[in-house]
């Protein structure tokens, strides 16, 4: 409808991005089965940690002491939070931590690849969203056919038609969010986008605690304070760097 030109980015990039998206979404959803939802959000908000590790190993970047301290606070907060979960939730399983850590690592790599696509190939956000999801759908279709989940999902939604409306609303919200984030990534870079998504997850964590009350104690408070202190410290470092680049 917009009269878009031909695809600007090599399709191999979208094959990689689609695979990373499937890993991110699939393992995140899987981890909720054995982790408390706020814990999963906390881990997903820790994306700066694998981003920094990836930046050191791949881009040979050097980070300031404040960045390193921010990463250490996030890790310490997550450890304390998980220890509290292990004591208070019977369905807690360490495998969930492995799954969600793998998911945020894939998400961090995806962010670096998207930034490269936006900078080198000048790909518009709609193109990135469309082709990334198209390749992701192909991967998921193969997985669902191989595990018989597709038939189970169709049967479930036919038995409960109201699920279609929820899927449509979820998809629309996801598309709008992804489109805005791609535009932000193109205009302001990975760091500003990272600060935005981390703030959104922090708000989701607070809403989850209010709407769905859960066991809460000193360990949760201490872990959350340490974690969000790291997030705030990282965000401050982001602002300083963005001003310097400007």
C-alpha positions as CSV (number, residue, x, y, z in Angstrom):
1,X,0.0,0.0,0.0
2,X,2.9,2.3,0.6
3,X,4.5,1.5,-2.7
4,X,7.6,0.0,-1.1
5,X,10.6,-0.6,-3.3
6,X,12.2,-4.0,-3.6
7,X,13.8,-5.6,-0.6
8,X,16.9,-3.7,0.5
9,X,18.5,-6.2,2.8
10,X,20.0,-9.7,1.8
11,X,17.5,-12.4,2.6
12,X,20.1,-14.3,4.7
13,X,19.9,-11.6,7.4
14,X,16.1,-12.2,7.7
15,X,16.6,-15.9,7.9
16,X,19.0,-15.3,10.8
17,X,16.6,-12.8,12.4
18,X,13.6,-15.1,12.0
19,X,15.5,-18.0,13.7
20,X,16.6,-15.7,16.6
21,X,13.0,-14.5,17.0
22,X,11.7,-18.0,17.2
23,X,14.3,-18.9,19.8
24,X,13.5,-15.8,21.8
25,X,9.7,-16.1,21.8
26,X,9.6,-19.9,22.1
27,X,12.0,-20.2,25.1
28,X,10.4,-17.2,26.8
29,X,7.0,-18.8,26.6
30,X,8.4,-22.2,27.7
31,X,10.1,-20.7,30.7
32,X,6.8,-19.4,32.1
33,X,5.8,-23.0,32.8
34,X,8.5,-23.4,35.5
35,X,9.2,-19.8,36.5
36,X,7.2,-17.1,38.3
37,X,6.1,-14.6,35.7
38,X,7.7,-11.6,37.4
39,X,11.0,-13.6,37.5
40,X,10.7,-14.1,33.7
41,X,10.2,-10.4,33.2
42,X,13.2,-9.6,35.4
43,X,15.4,-11.9,33.3
44,X,14.1,-10.4,30.0
45,X,14.8,-6.9,31.4
46,X,18.5,-8.0,31.9
47,X,19.1,-7.9,28.2
48,X,21.9,-5.3,28.7
49,X,24.1,-8.0,30.3
50,X,24.3,-10.3,27.2
51,X,24.4,-7.2,25.0
52,X,27.6,-6.1,26.8
53,X,29.1,-9.5,26.6
54,X,28.3,-9.7,22.9
55,X,29.8,-6.2,22.4
56,X,33.0,-7.2,24.1
57,X,33.4,-10.5,22.2
58,X,32.1,-9.5,18.8
59,X,32.6,-5.7,18.5
60,X,35.7,-5.5,20.8
61,X,34.0,-2.7,22.7
62,X,35.1,-1.4,26.1
63,X,32.6,-0.5,28.7
64,X,32.9,2.0,31.5
65,X,33.1,1.0,35.2
66,X,29.5,2.3,35.6
67,X,28.3,-0.1,32.9
68,X,30.2,-3.0,34.5
69,X,28.7,-2.1,37.9
70,X,25.2,-1.9,36.4
71,X,25.7,-5.4,34.9
72,X,26.9,-6.8,38.2
73,X,23.9,-5.3,40.1
74,X,21.5,-6.8,37.6
75,X,23.1,-10.3,37.9
76,X,23.1,-10.0,41.8
77,X,19.4,-9.0,41.8
78,X,18.4,-11.9,39.6
79,X,20.3,-14.4,41.8
80,X,18.6,-13.1,44.9
81,X,15.2,-13.1,43.2
82,X,15.6,-16.7,41.9
83,X,16.7,-17.9,45.4
84,X,13.4,-16.4,46.8
85,X,11.4,-18.1,44.0
86,X,13.0,-21.5,44.7
87,X,11.8,-21.2,48.3
88,X,8.3,-20.0,47.6
89,X,7.1,-21.7,44.4
90,X,6.8,-25.4,44.1
91,X,6.8,-25.4,40.3
92,X,10.2,-23.6,40.2
93,X,12.7,-25.5,38.0
94,X,16.3,-24.3,37.2
95,X,15.7,-25.3,33.5
96,X,13.5,-22.3,33.2
97,X,16.5,-20.1,34.0
98,X,18.5,-21.8,31.3
99,X,15.7,-21.3,28.8
100,X,15.1,-17.6,29.6
101,X,18.9,-16.8,29.6
102,X,19.2,-18.4,26.2
103,X,16.1,-16.4,25.0
104,X,17.6,-13.0,26.1
105,X,21.0,-13.9,24.6
106,X,19.3,-14.6,21.3
107,X,17.3,-11.3,21.7
108,X,20.6,-9.4,22.3
109,X,22.2,-10.9,19.2
110,X,19.0,-10.1,17.2
111,X,19.3,-6.5,18.3
112,X,22.9,-6.2,17.1
113,X,21.9,-7.7,13.7
114,X,18.9,-5.4,13.4
115,X,21.1,-2.4,14.1
116,X,23.5,-3.5,11.3
117,X,20.6,-4.0,8.9
118,X,19.2,-0.5,9.7
119,X,22.6,1.2,9.4
120,X,24.2,-0.5,6.5
121,X,21.2,-1.3,4.3
122,X,18.8,1.5,5.3
123,X,16.0,-1.0,5.6
124,X,12.6,0.5,6.6
125,X,11.0,-0.8,9.8
126,X,8.1,-2.4,7.9
127,X,10.4,-4.4,5.7
128,X,12.3,-5.7,8.8
129,X,9.1,-6.7,10.6
130,X,7.6,-8.3,7.6
131,X,10.5,-10.5,6.4
132,X,11.6,-11.4,10.0
133,X,8.1,-12.6,10.9
134,X,7.7,-14.4,7.5
135,X,10.9,-16.5,8.0
136,X,9.9,-17.0,11.7
137,X,6.5,-18.4,10.6
138,X,8.2,-20.8,8.2
139,X,10.5,-22.1,11.0
140,X,7.5,-22.4,13.5
141,X,5.4,-24.2,10.9
142,X,8.0,-26.9,10.5
143,X,8.4,-27.2,14.3
144,X,4.6,-27.4,14.9
145,X,4.1,-30.0,12.2
146,X,6.9,-32.0,13.6
147,X,5.6,-31.9,17.2
148,X,1.8,-32.2,16.4
149,X,1.3,-28.9,18.2
150,X,-0.4,-27.3,15.2
151,X,-3.3,-29.7,15.3
152,X,-3.7,-29.3,19.1
153,X,-3.7,-25.6,18.8
154,X,-6.3,-25.6,16.0
155,X,-8.6,-27.9,18.1
156,X,-8.2,-25.8,21.2
157,X,-9.1,-22.6,19.4
158,X,-12.1,-24.2,17.6
159,X,-13.4,-25.4,21.0
160,X,-12.9,-21.9,22.5
161,X,-13.7,-19.4,19.7
162,X,-13.1,-16.4,22.0
163,X,-9.4,-17.3,21.9
164,X,-9.3,-15.9,18.3
165,X,-10.2,-12.4,19.5
166,X,-7.4,-12.6,22.0
167,X,-4.9,-13.8,19.4
168,X,-5.9,-11.0,17.1
169,X,-5.5,-8.3,19.8
170,X,-2.2,-9.8,20.9
171,X,-1.0,-9.8,17.3
172,X,-2.0,-6.2,16.6
173,X,-0.4,-5.0,19.8
174,X,2.8,-7.0,18.9
175,X,2.9,-5.6,15.4
176,X,2.5,-2.0,16.6
177,X,5.1,-2.5,19.3
178,X,7.6,-4.1,16.9
179,X,7.1,-1.4,14.3
180,X,7.7,1.4,16.7
181,X,10.7,-0.3,18.2
182,X,12.2,-0.9,14.7
183,X,11.7,2.8,13.9
184,X,13.3,3.8,17.2
185,X,16.2,1.4,16.5
186,X,16.8,3.0,13.1
187,X,16.6,6.6,14.4
188,X,18.3,6.3,17.8
189,X,20.3,3.1,17.9
190,X,20.3,-0.1,20.0
191,X,21.0,1.6,23.3
192,X,18.0,3.9,23.3
193,X,15.8,1.0,22.1
194,X,17.2,-1.1,24.9
195,X,16.4,1.5,27.6
196,X,12.9,1.8,26.3
197,X,12.1,-2.0,26.3
198,X,13.7,-2.4,29.7
199,X,11.5,0.4,31.1
200,X,8.4,-1.3,29.6
201,X,9.2,-4.6,31.3
202,X,9.8,-2.9,34.6
203,X,6.3,-1.4,34.4
204,X,4.9,-4.8,33.4
205,X,6.6,-6.3,36.5
206,X,4.9,-3.7,38.8
207,X,1.5,-4.3,37.1
208,X,1.8,-8.1,37.5
209,X,2.5,-7.7,41.2
210,X,-0.6,-5.4,41.7
211,X,-3.1,-7.3,39.4
212,X,-2.0,-10.8,40.4
213,X,-0.8,-10.7,44.0
214,X,2.0,-13.2,44.8
215,X,4.2,-14.1,47.8
216,X,6.4,-11.2,48.6
217,X,9.2,-10.9,51.1
218,X,12.5,-9.2,51.9
219,X,14.4,-11.3,49.4
220,X,12.1,-10.2,46.6
221,X,12.4,-6.5,47.7
222,X,16.2,-6.7,47.9
223,X,16.6,-8.5,44.6
224,X,14.3,-6.0,42.8
225,X,16.1,-3.0,44.3
226,X,19.5,-4.3,43.3
227,X,18.3,-5.2,39.8
228,X,16.6,-1.9,39.1
229,X,19.5,0.0,40.6
230,X,21.5,-1.6,37.8
231,X,18.9,-0.7,35.2
232,X,18.9,2.9,36.3
233,X,22.7,3.0,36.3
234,X,22.8,1.6,32.8
235,X,20.1,4.0,31.6
236,X,22.1,6.9,33.0
237,X,25.2,5.7,31.1
238,X,23.1,5.4,28.0
239,X,22.0,9.1,28.3
240,X,25.6,10.2,28.8
241,X,26.8,8.3,25.7
242,X,24.0,9.5,23.5
243,X,24.8,13.1,24.5
244,X,28.4,12.5,23.7
245,X,27.6,11.0,20.3
246,X,25.2,13.9,19.5
